[in-house]
């Protein structure tokens, strides 16, 4: 019997067996080589953009127009309570598609 309370020695190392590539992964999540597991962080999955350091000159309309060139924007607004440097503003933009963001 193997140490650790398992059955045969082969059963103790079962978690080391390689799995086949994931076939249900979304197309935009596929890498260069097919893999069974792929790690993502929230910034790779977000439709939101946080834009900091924008001069406080009332340029929200122009800012949104420039970002709309990359795709349809679902919502946007200034984050007045977000910490920012003096004379700058912070905006939050939410795109309709992840690929646009």
N, C-alpha and C positions, 0 to 999 in steps of 0.2 A: 504494500500500500504506500502511496506517495505521501510525503510530508504535506501538511496543510489540510488533511481530511478528505481529499478527493478520492476517486477510484483508481484506475490505472494511471500510469505516468502520462499517457497521451491525453487523458481527460484534464489533467492539471494544467496543460498548456493550450487548451482549446481557444482561449482568448487571444492567442498569438496567430491564429489562422487568418490569412488574408481573405477578404471578401471581394466579390466582383464589383465592378464599377456600378455606380448608381444609375439606373435607367430612367428614373422619374424626376431628375433634376431639371429645373426650368432652363431654357436655352441660354438666357442671359447669365446664368450662374455657372455654365460649363467653362472649364479651364482648357488649357492646351492639351492636356492628357486626361483621359477619363480616370476618375478616382472614386473609391467607395465613400470617402468622407472628405468634406471640404469645410474649412473654418471661415466664418464670416463675422464681422463686427457690425455694430449698428450703423456706422458711417457708410458701410457698403450696401446697406439696405434702405436707406432713408430717402424720401422724396423731399425732405426739408433742407433748406440752405439757410445758414445763419451768416448774414453779411455784416461785418463789423468795420468800424473806422470810416464810415461814410460821413463826409462833411455835413454839418448841420445847417444846410442851406435850402432845405425844402426840395430835395431832388428825388423824392420817392417816385413820382410819375416817370421820370427819365430812367431811374434805376430799374423799375419794373419793365419798361419798354425794352431795355437792353437784355434783360434776362429772358424775356418772352421770345427772343430770337432763337433760343435753345429749345423751346417747347412751350406747350400750354401751361399757364399758371393757374392753379386752383384757388389759392388764396395768398394774401400777403398783408403784412402790417408791421408797423414800427413797434419795437420792444422798449417802451419808455422806462420800465423798471430794471432792464438789464444793465449791468455795470458797463460803462463806456468812458473813454477818455473825454476830457473837456472839449466841447465844440464838435463832437462827433455823435452819430446815431447808429443804432443797431436795428437791422430789419430781419424778419423771418419770411421766407418765400417757400411756398409748398407747390411743387410741380404736380401735374396730373399723372405723369409717367416717371418711373424710377430712372429710366435711361436718360431722360432730359436733365434730371438733377445731376 
